[in-house]
Amino acid sequence: MHYLGYEVEDWKPISPVAGIGWLSCFFLFLIYAATDRTEFLFLDYVNLIIHEGGHMFFSWMGHTIMILGGTLGELLVPMLCGLYFFWKREVAATGFCGFWFFENFLYIGVYMADARAQALPLVGGDEHDWATLFGQWDWLLHDRQIGSATRALGWLGMFAVMFWLAFRTWRSRMDDQPQPHYLA
C-alpha cells in the first residue's frame, strides 16, 4: 500500500474472536471506570509507578520539567509502546496501548482538579504536582475545568480507540472474504 509516496505495510489481520474479545474487555473496563467512585482504578497502580519514575527520569532537566515528568512518563510509556506496535502494524497491541494512553487522562484529570483542594494522598513527597504547575502558570483557579476537560479527553480517546479497533476487526473480516470471480 502506498501513502504519501511511501510504501506502507497494511495492518496485520485480527480475528473476529480477538477483536470482539478486546472490545468486550474495553467495554467492561469503561463500565467499571464509570461506576467506580474512588476515581483511582486498578490500572492506575501501574500508572502511578510509571508516574513516579517519570519524576526521576526528567529530574535532570530542572524543577518544572521534573514535576511535569510524572505525567509525561505516564503518557510517554503507552505512547511509545503504541508507536512500536503501530510500526509493526499489530492491531490488538496498538489498540491496547492507545486505550491505556487515554485511560491515563482519567486520573490525570482527577489530580489536576485537586490542585487547590490538595485532598488526594501523595506518594512521592509533599509537593502536589498540579498545584505547583498551575500556580507557576497562574492557572490554579481553573484546576477543576482543566481536570474535567482532561477527563473528557480520556473518555473520548478510549471510545475512539474502540471504534478504530472495531473498524480494523471488521476490515480484517472483509479482507478474508473471497471476492466474486468478476471482481478478481
Rosetta blueprint (number, residue, H / E / L):
1 M L
2 H E
3 Y E
4 L L
5 G L
6 Y E
7 E E
8 V L
9 E L
10 D L
11 W L
12 K L
13 P L
14 I L
15 S L
16 P H
17 V H
18 A H
19 G H
20 I H
21 G H
22 W H
23 L H
24 S H
25 C H
26 F H
27 F H
28 L H
29 F H
30 L H
31 I H
32 Y H
33 A H
34 A H
35 T H
36 D L
37 R L
38 T L
39 E L
40 F L
41 L L
42 F L
43 L L
44 D H
45 Y H
46 V H
47 N H
48 L H
49 I H
50 I H
51 H H
52 E H
53 G H
54 G H
55 H H
56 M H
57 F H
58 F L
59 S H
60 W H
61 M H
62 G L
63 H H
64 T H
65 I H
66 M H
67 I H
68 L H
69 G H
70 G H
71 T H
72 L H
73 G H
74 E H
75 L H
76 L H
77 V H
78 P H
79 M H
80 L H
81 C H
82 G H
83 L H
84 Y H
85 F H
86 F H
87 W H
88 K H
89 R L
90 E L
91 V H
92 A H
93 A H
94 T H
95 G H
96 F H
97 C H
98 G H
99 F H
100 W H
101 F H
102 F H
103 E H
104 N H
105 F H
106 L H
107 Y H
108 I H
109 G H
110 V H
111 Y H
112 M H
113 A H
114 D L
115 A L
116 R L
117 A L
118 Q L
119 A L
120 L L
121 P L
122 L L
123 V L
124 G L
125 G L
126 D L
127 E L
128 H L
129 D H
130 W H
131 A H
132 T H
133 L H
134 F H
135 G H
136 Q H
137 W H
138 D L
139 W L
140 L H
141 L H
142 H H
143 D H
144 R H
145 Q H
146 I H
147 G H
148 S H
149 A H
150 T H
151 R H
152 A H
153 L H
154 G H
155 W H
156 L H
157 G H
158 M H
159 F H
160 A H
161 V H
162 M H
163 F H
164 W H
165 L H
166 A H
167 F H
168 R H
169 T H
170 W H
171 R H
172 S H
173 R H
174 M H
175 D H
176 D H
177 Q L
178 P L
179 Q L
180 P L
181 H L
182 Y L
183 L L
184 A L
